[in-house]
């Protein structure tokens, strides 16, 4: 279609008035991801004509109003479209934010922060997204982010804290503080191509004190370890098999939950019986030989079509999330069919029992990929310690085998005495 003329527009307006049917005129020739369009609509008393920037993006059509004809002339509409939209459309950027000079809303800030976490390949982005969505609903999604006051955040957190959910309260504070901290930096980030700015003056959550962290001390002794492991081998209720298998591998290797949950065929060397992670929490290359009992379990598992050893129950294209594994363990604790324990406690349990098995602290640290603090280890030592790790895992394997060959303990006889331990465990659970 050739370029529009004022005469063509006038004729089209008369046609819409006579037929009562909506009509759109496109300015220019050819096709492309975006065009200047005049949308004419019949109304009860008149025909409206609005200039629109139209964009096709992600197989969806988006429109943004520039002005109305004839108050905005054809030449002016072309000027505005060329100035504010043409380049954005050509580069594939969304026109929804073009020309929008309003300060970004709470929803804008939180969504942008989550997008940043996702782009940075942070495994926490899903949890942050879920938490920030709830927070946005409470604070007001469409309020300018810069208008949020510290008192509002305090009022949001206090009821959570008063219900005894101290860890959750601190998570809420942390989510808000992190989002605003990122927002303040993004204002001056030359790498940020978005035109939306938040115009933040300060971080409203910065002055809110954090809940003092309680250093975890919980670990399973041999009897508790055996009780949990045997329940995972033969659960008393239907469960998604990858959940129980993943937790058993956690118990046998002492690795981080997210590392085991995301175990992929590309990371498993069946010949050498080594798990190799290219990316780890501390950014250092990490590989471990697994004990024989763990290798046998891994080799008994058939990875799904996407290569995951422990796929999600709802989406097989993805591995089970570490959050899901945490929830799974919590549910069993509440049912009192397993000892009071979290997945993080299992990592501490391995560290403790492996020491009991005779593994040195240094080799345990290296197997668990803890950052060693001495200058030599941090800056100069590039030895993989694979032979030492193999020898240590062989010793740990013998220790585990000895535990697993023990007879199953008989169930305790019921008495009329109150279940004091259950009360203690329940309190511990809520404090964890």
VEXDREN-2710 file (C-alpha; in Angstrom, 1 decimal):
% VEXDREN-2710
k/r/px/py/pz
1/UNK/0.0/0.0/0.0
2/UNK/1.5/3.4/-1.0
3/UNK/1.9/6.2/1.6
4/UNK/-1.3/7.7/2.9
5/UNK/-2.6/11.1/1.7
6/UNK/-5.0/13.5/3.4
7/UNK/-7.5/13.0/0.5
8/UNK/-7.5/9.2/1.1
9/UNK/-8.1/9.7/4.8
10/UNK/-11.1/12.0/4.1
11/UNK/-12.6/9.5/1.7
12/UNK/-12.1/6.7/4.2
13/UNK/-13.7/8.7/7.0
14/UNK/-16.8/9.2/4.8
15/UNK/-16.9/5.5/4.0
16/UNK/-16.9/4.6/7.7
17/UNK/-19.7/7.1/8.4
18/UNK/-21.8/5.6/5.6
19/UNK/-21.2/1.9/6.2
20/UNK/-20.9/2.0/10.0
21/UNK/-17.9/-0.4/9.8
22/UNK/-14.5/0.1/11.3
23/UNK/-11.6/0.7/8.9
24/UNK/-7.8/0.8/9.3
25/UNK/-5.4/2.5/6.9
26/UNK/-1.7/1.6/6.9
27/UNK/0.9/4.2/6.0
28/UNK/3.6/3.1/3.6
29/UNK/4.4/0.1/1.4
30/UNK/5.4/-3.5/2.1
31/UNK/5.3/-5.5/5.3
32/UNK/7.3/-5.5/8.4
33/UNK/7.2/-5.9/12.2
34/UNK/5.6/-2.5/12.8
35/UNK/3.7/0.2/11.0
36/UNK/1.9/3.5/11.4
37/UNK/-1.8/2.9/11.3
38/UNK/-4.9/5.1/11.3
39/UNK/-7.8/3.3/13.0
40/UNK/-11.3/4.7/12.3
41/UNK/-14.3/3.7/14.3
42/UNK/-18.0/4.6/13.9
43/UNK/-19.5/6.2/17.0
44/UNK/-23.1/7.2/17.7
45/UNK/-22.5/10.9/16.9
46/UNK/-19.2/10.9/15.0
47/UNK/-16.3/8.9/13.5
48/UNK/-13.1/8.7/15.6
49/UNK/-9.7/8.4/13.9
50/UNK/-6.7/7.5/16.0
51/UNK/-3.1/7.2/15.0
52/UNK/-1.5/3.9/16.3
53/UNK/1.9/2.5/16.3
54/UNK/1.4/-1.1/15.5
55/UNK/3.9/-3.9/16.3
56/UNK/4.0/-7.6/15.7
57/UNK/6.2/-9.2/18.5
58/UNK/6.3/-12.8/19.8
59/UNK/3.4/-13.6/17.4
60/UNK/1.2/-11.0/19.1
61/UNK/0.0/-7.6/17.9
62/UNK/0.5/-4.6/20.1
63/UNK/-0.8/-1.0/19.5
64/UNK/0.1/2.3/21.1
65/UNK/-1.9/5.5/20.5
66/UNK/0.0/8.5/19.2
67/UNK/-2.8/11.0/18.8
68/UNK/-6.1/11.7/17.0
69/UNK/-6.7/12.9/13.5
70/UNK/-7.1/15.7/12.4
71/UNK/-5.7/17.3/15.6
72/UNK/-2.5/15.3/14.9
73/UNK/-1.8/15.7/11.2
74/UNK/-0.6/13.0/8.9
75/UNK/2.9/14.6/8.7
76/UNK/3.1/15.0/12.6
77/UNK/2.0/11.4/13.1
78/UNK/4.8/10.2/10.7
79/UNK/7.3/12.4/12.6
80/UNK/6.3/11.0/16.1
81/UNK/6.2/7.4/14.7
82/UNK/9.7/7.7/13.2
83/UNK/11.1/9.5/16.3
84/UNK/9.6/7.3/19.1
85/UNK/8.8/3.9/17.6
86/UNK/10.4/3.0/14.3
87/UNK/13.9/2.3/15.7
88/UNK/12.5/0.4/18.7
89/UNK/10.4/-1.8/16.3
90/UNK/13.4/-2.4/14.0
91/UNK/15.5/-3.6/17.0
92/UNK/12.7/-5.8/18.3
93/UNK/12.0/-3.9/21.5
94/UNK/8.5/-3.6/22.9
95/UNK/6.7/-0.4/22.0
96/UNK/4.6/-0.6/25.2
97/UNK/7.1/1.5/27.2
98/UNK/7.9/3.9/24.4
99/UNK/7.4/7.5/25.3
100/UNK/6.2/6.5/28.8
101/UNK/7.9/9.0/31.1
102/UNK/5.9/8.0/34.3
103/UNK/7.9/6.6/37.1
104/UNK/7.9/2.8/37.1
105/UNK/5.3/1.1/39.3
106/UNK/5.8/-1.5/42.0
107/UNK/4.9/-4.2/39.6
108/UNK/7.3/-2.8/37.0
109/UNK/10.2/-2.8/39.5
110/UNK/9.5/-6.3/40.8
111/UNK/9.0/-7.7/37.3
112/UNK/12.2/-6.1/36.0
113/UNK/14.2/-7.4/39.0
114/UNK/12.9/-10.9/38.5
115/UNK/13.8/-10.6/34.8
116/UNK/17.3/-9.6/35.9
117/UNK/17.7/-12.7/38.2
118/UNK/16.4/-14.9/35.4
119/UNK/18.8/-13.4/32.8
120/UNK/21.7/-13.9/35.3
121/UNK/20.7/-17.6/35.6
122/UNK/20.0/-17.3/39.3
123/UNK/18.2/-20.4/40.5
124/UNK/16.2/-18.2/43.1
125/UNK/14.3/-16.3/40.4
126/UNK/11.1/-18.4/40.7
127/UNK/10.9/-18.1/44.4
128/UNK/11.6/-14.4/44.2
129/UNK/8.9/-14.0/41.6
130/UNK/6.3/-15.8/43.7
131/UNK/7.2/-13.8/46.8
132/UNK/7.3/-10.4/45.1
133/UNK/3.9/-11.0/43.3
134/UNK/2.2/-11.4/46.7
135/UNK/4.1/-8.4/48.1
136/UNK/3.0/-6.3/45.0
137/UNK/-0.6/-7.2/45.6
138/UNK/-0.4/-5.9/49.2
139/UNK/1.6/-2.7/48.5
140/UNK/-0.3/-1.9/45.3
141/UNK/0.9/-3.1/42.0
142/UNK/0.1/0.2/40.1
143/UNK/1.6/2.6/42.6
144/UNK/4.8/4.3/41.7
145/UNK/7.7/2.3/43.2
146/UNK/9.2/5.5/44.6
147/UNK/6.1/6.3/46.7
148/UNK/6.5/3.2/49.0
149/UNK/7.5/4.3/52.5
150/UNK/9.4/2.2/55.1
151/UNK/6.4/2.2/57.5
152/UNK/4.3/0.4/54.8
153/UNK/6.9/-2.3/54.6
154/UNK/7.1/-2.6/58.4
155/UNK/3.3/-2.9/58.5
156/UNK/3.5/-5.6/55.9
157/UNK/6.1/-7.6/57.8
158/UNK/5.0/-7.2/61.4
159/UNK/1.8/-9.5/61.2
160/UNK/4.0/-12.2/59.6
161/UNK/6.5/-11.9/62.4
162/UNK/3.8/-11.9/65.1
163/UNK/2.4/-15.2/63.8
164/UNK/5.8/-16.7/64.5
165/UNK/6.9/-16.8/60.9
166/UNK/10.2/-15.1/61.5
167/UNK/12.0/-16.6/58.6
168/UNK/9.2/-15.7/56.2
169/UNK/9.2/-12.1/57.6
170/UNK/12.9/-11.8/56.9
171/UNK/12.4/-13.3/53.4
172/UNK/9.8/-10.6/52.6
173/UNK/12.2/-7.9/53.8
174/UNK/15.0/-9.4/51.8
175/UNK/13.0/-9.6/48.6
176/UNK/11.9/-5.9/48.8
177/UNK/15.4/-4.7/49.8
178/UNK/17.0/-6.6/46.9
179/UNK/14.5/-5.4/44.3
180/UNK/14.9/-1.7/45.4
181/UNK/18.7/-2.1/45.6
182/UNK/18.7/-3.4/42.0
183/UNK/16.3/-0.6/41.0
184/UNK/18.6/2.1/42.3
185/UNK/21.5/0.7/40.4
186/UNK/19.5/0.2/37.2
187/UNK/18.8/3.9/37.0
188/UNK/22.4/4.5/36.2
189/UNK/23.2/1.3/34.4
190/UNK/24.4/2.2/30.9
191/UNK/23.7/-1.4/29.9
192/UNK/20.0/-1.1/30.6
193/UNK/18.2/-0.5/27.3
194/UNK/14.7/0.0/28.9
195/UNK/13.3/3.5/28.8
196/UNK/11.3/2.9/31.9
197/UNK/12.9/4.5/34.9
198/UNK/11.8/4.3/38.6
199/UNK/13.3/7.6/39.8
200/UNK/14.0/6.0/43.2
201/UNK/15.5/8.3/45.8
202/UNK/16.3/5.6/48.5
203/UNK/15.7/2.0/49.4
204/UNK/12.6/1.9/51.8
205/UNK/13.6/-1.5/53.1
206/UNK/17.3/-0.6/53.8
207/UNK/16.8/0.5/57.4
208/UNK/14.6/-2.4/58.4
209/UNK/16.7/-4.8/60.6
210/UNK/17.1/-8.4/59.6
211/UNK/16.2/-11.3/61.8
212/UNK/19.4/-12.7/63.3
213/UNK/20.3/-15.9/61.5
214/UNK/20.3/-19.1/63.6
215/UNK/23.2/-21.3/62.8
216/UNK/21.9/-24.7/62.0
217/UNK/23.1/-27.5/64.3
218/UNK/20.8/-30.3/63.5
219/UNK/22.2/-33.6/62.1
220/UNK/21.1/-37.2/62.1
221/UNK/22.9/-39.8/64.1
222/UNK/23.3/-43.3/62.6
223/UNK/20.0/-44.6/63.9
224/UNK/18.1/-41.6/62.5
225/UNK/20.0/-41.8/59.2
226/UNK/19.0/-45.4/58.8
227/UNK/15.4/-44.7/59.7
228/UNK/15.1/-42.0/57.0
229/UNK/17.0/-43.9/54.4
230/UNK/14.8/-47.0/54.8
231/UNK/11.6/-45.0/54.6
232/UNK/12.9/-43.4/51.4
233/UNK/13.6/-46.9/50.0
234/UNK/10.0/-48.0/50.9
235/UNK/7.7/-45.1/51.6
236/UNK/4.4/-45.8/53.4
237/UNK/2.4/-43.6/50.9
238/UNK/2.5/-43.0/47.1
239/UNK/5.2/-40.4/46.2
240/UNK/6.8/-39.3/43.1
241/UNK/9.8/-41.7/42.9
242/UNK/12.4/-39.1/41.8
243/UNK/11.8/-37.3/45.1
244/UNK/12.9/-40.2/47.3
245/UNK/15.8/-41.0/45.0
246/UNK/17.1/-37.5/45.0
247/UNK/17.0/-37.3/48.8
248/UNK/18.9/-40.6/49.0
249/UNK/21.6/-39.2/46.7
250/UNK/21.8/-36.1/49.0
251/UNK/22.3/-38.3/52.0
252/UNK/25.0/-40.4/50.2
253/UNK/27.0/-37.5/48.7
254/UNK/26.6/-34.5/51.0
255/UNK/26.0/-32.1/48.0
256/UNK/23.8/-29.0/47.8
257/UNK/20.1/-29.7/47.1
258/UNK/20.0/-27.7/43.9
259/UNK/23.0/-29.5/42.5
260/UNK/21.5/-33.0/43.0
261/UNK/18.0/-31.9/42.0
262/UNK/19.3/-30.7/38.6
263/UNK/21.4/-33.8/37.9
264/UNK/21.6/-34.3/34.2
265/UNK/23.0/-37.1/32.1
266/UNK/25.7/-34.7/30.8
267/UNK/27.0/-34.4/34.3
268/UNK/27.3/-38.1/35.0
269/UNK/30.4/-40.0/33.9
270/UNK/29.2/-43.6/34.2
271/UNK/32.6/-45.1/33.4
272/UNK/34.5/-43.1/36.1
273/UNK/31.4/-42.9/38.4
274/UNK/31.9/-39.1/38.7
275/UNK/29.4/-36.3/38.9
276/UNK/30.9/-33.1/37.3
277/UNK/29.2/-29.7/37.7
278/UNK/30.4/-27.0/35.3
279/UNK/28.7/-24.3/37.4
280/UNK/28.5/-24.3/41.2
281/UNK/27.3/-21.9/43.9
282/UNK/30.8/-20.5/44.6
283/UNK/31.7/-20.4/40.9
284/UNK/34.5/-23.0/41.2
285/UNK/34.7/-26.2/39.1
286/UNK/33.4/-29.1/41.1
287/UNK/33.5/-32.8/40.5
288/UNK/33.2/-35.7/42.9
289/UNK/33.5/-39.5/42.7
290/UNK/30.4/-41.0/44.3
291/UNK/30.4/-43.9/46.7
292/UNK/29.6/-47.3/45.3
293/UNK/26.2/-47.4/46.9
294/UNK/25.2/-44.0/45.3
295/UNK/26.6/-45.1/41.9
296/UNK/24.4/-48.2/42.0
297/UNK/21.4/-46.1/42.7
298/UNK/22.1/-43.6/39.9
299/UNK/22.7/-46.4/37.4
300/UNK/19.4/-47.9/38.4
301/UNK/17.6/-44.7/37.3
302/UNK/16.6/-44.2/33.7
303/UNK/16.8/-40.5/32.9
304/UNK/13.8/-39.1/31.1
305/UNK/13.7/-38.0/27.5
306/UNK/15.1/-34.6/28.5
307/UNK/18.1/-36.1/30.3
308/UNK/16.9/-35.4/33.9
309/UNK/17.6/-38.0/36.6
310/UNK/15.0/-36.3/38.8
311/UNK/12.3/-34.7/36.6
312/UNK/9.5/-32.5/37.9
313/UNK/6.2/-34.3/38.5
314/UNK/4.3/-31.5/36.7
315/UNK/6.7/-30.6/33.9
316/UNK/9.1/-33.4/32.6
317/UNK/11.1/-30.8/30.6
318/UNK/12.4/-29.5/33.9
319/UNK/14.1/-31.0/36.9
320/UNK/12.5/-31.1/40.3
321/UNK/13.1/-27.8/42.0
322/UNK/15.0/-27.7/45.3
323/UNK/11.9/-25.9/46.8
324/UNK/9.7/-28.9/45.9
325/UNK/12.2/-31.3/47.6
326/UNK/12.1/-29.1/50.7
327/UNK/8.3/-29.2/50.7
328/UNK/8.3/-33.0/50.2
329/UNK/10.5/-33.4/53.3
330/UNK/8.3/-31.0/55.3
331/UNK/5.2/-33.0/54.6
332/UNK/6.8/-36.3/55.8
333/UNK/8.0/-34.6/58.9
334/UNK/4.5/-33.3/59.7
335/UNK/3.2/-36.9/59.2
336/UNK/6.0/-38.0/61.7
337/UNK/7.1/-40.8/59.5
338/UNK/10.7/-39.5/59.2
339/UNK/13.0/-37.8/61.7
340/UNK/12.8/-34.0/62.1
341/UNK/15.2/-32.9/59.4
342/UNK/15.6/-30.5/56.5
343/UNK/17.5/-31.1/53.3
344/UNK/20.1/-28.7/54.5
345/UNK/20.5/-30.8/57.7
346/UNK/21.3/-33.7/55.4
347/UNK/24.4/-31.9/54.1
348/UNK/25.4/-31.3/57.7
349/UNK/24.7/-34.9/58.5
350/UNK/27.0/-36.1/55.8
351/UNK/29.8/-33.8/57.0
352/UNK/29.4/-35.2/60.5
353/UNK/29.1/-38.9/59.8
354/UNK/31.8/-38.8/57.1
355/UNK/34.1/-37.4/59.8
356/UNK/33.0/-40.2/62.1
357/UNK/33.9/-42.6/59.2
358/UNK/37.5/-41.2/59.3
359/UNK/37.5/-38.6/56.4
360/UNK/39.6/-35.6/57.2
361/UNK/38.0/-32.2/57.4
362/UNK/40.0/-30.9/54.4
363/UNK/38.8/-33.7/52.1
364/UNK/35.2/-33.4/53.4
365/UNK/35.4/-29.6/52.6
366/UNK/36.7/-30.4/49.1
367/UNK/34.0/-33.0/48.5
368/UNK/31.3/-30.6/49.5
369/UNK/33.0/-27.7/47.5
370/UNK/33.4/-25.5/50.5
371/UNK/35.6/-22.5/49.9
372/UNK/38.9/-23.0/51.7
373/UNK/40.1/-19.8/53.4
374/UNK/43.8/-20.1/53.3
375/UNK/45.6/-18.0/50.6
376/UNK/47.3/-21.1/49.0
377/UNK/44.1/-23.0/48.5
378/UNK/42.2/-19.9/47.2
379/UNK/44.7/-18.5/44.8
380/UNK/47.3/-21.1/43.9
381/UNK/46.2/-24.7/44.4
382/UNK/44.7/-26.1/41.2
383/UNK/45.0/-29.8/42.0
384/UNK/41.7/-31.6/41.6
385/UNK/42.3/-34.0/44.6
386/UNK/40.4/-36.7/42.7
387/UNK/42.6/-39.6/44.0
388/UNK/42.2/-38.3/47.6
389/UNK/38.4/-37.9/47.1
390/UNK/38.1/-41.5/45.7
391/UNK/40.0/-42.9/48.7
392/UNK/37.7/-40.9/51.0
393/UNK/34.5/-42.0/49.3
394/UNK/35.6/-45.6/49.4
395/UNK/36.0/-45.3/53.2
396/UNK/32.6/-43.5/53.4
397/UNK/31.0/-46.2/51.3
398/UNK/32.2/-48.9/53.7
399/UNK/30.7/-46.9/56.6
400/UNK/27.3/-46.5/54.9
401/UNK/27.2/-50.2/53.9
402/UNK/27.8/-51.2/57.5
403/UNK/24.8/-48.9/58.6
404/UNK/22.5/-50.3/55.9
405/UNK/23.2/-53.9/56.8
406/UNK/21.9/-53.4/60.3
407/UNK/18.6/-55.0/61.2
408/UNK/15.5/-52.9/60.9
409/UNK/14.6/-51.7/64.5
410/UNK/11.5/-52.9/66.1
411/UNK/8.7/-50.2/66.5
412/UNK/8.6/-48.8/70.0
413/UNK/5.8/-50.0/72.3
414/UNK/2.9/-47.6/73.0
415/UNK/2.6/-46.3/76.5
416/UNK/0.2/-44.1/78.4
417/UNK/3.0/-41.5/78.7
418/UNK/2.6/-38.3/76.7
419/UNK/4.7/-38.1/73.5
420/UNK/7.2/-35.5/74.7
421/UNK/9.5/-36.0/71.8
422/UNK/6.8/-35.3/69.3
423/UNK/6.2/-31.9/71.0
424/UNK/9.9/-31.1/70.9
425/UNK/10.1/-32.1/67.3
426/UNK/7.2/-30.0/66.3
427/UNK/8.7/-27.0/68.0
428/UNK/12.0/-27.7/66.3
429/UNK/10.2/-27.9/62.9
430/UNK/8.6/-24.5/63.3
431/UNK/11.9/-23.0/64.4
432/UNK/13.8/-24.5/61.5
END
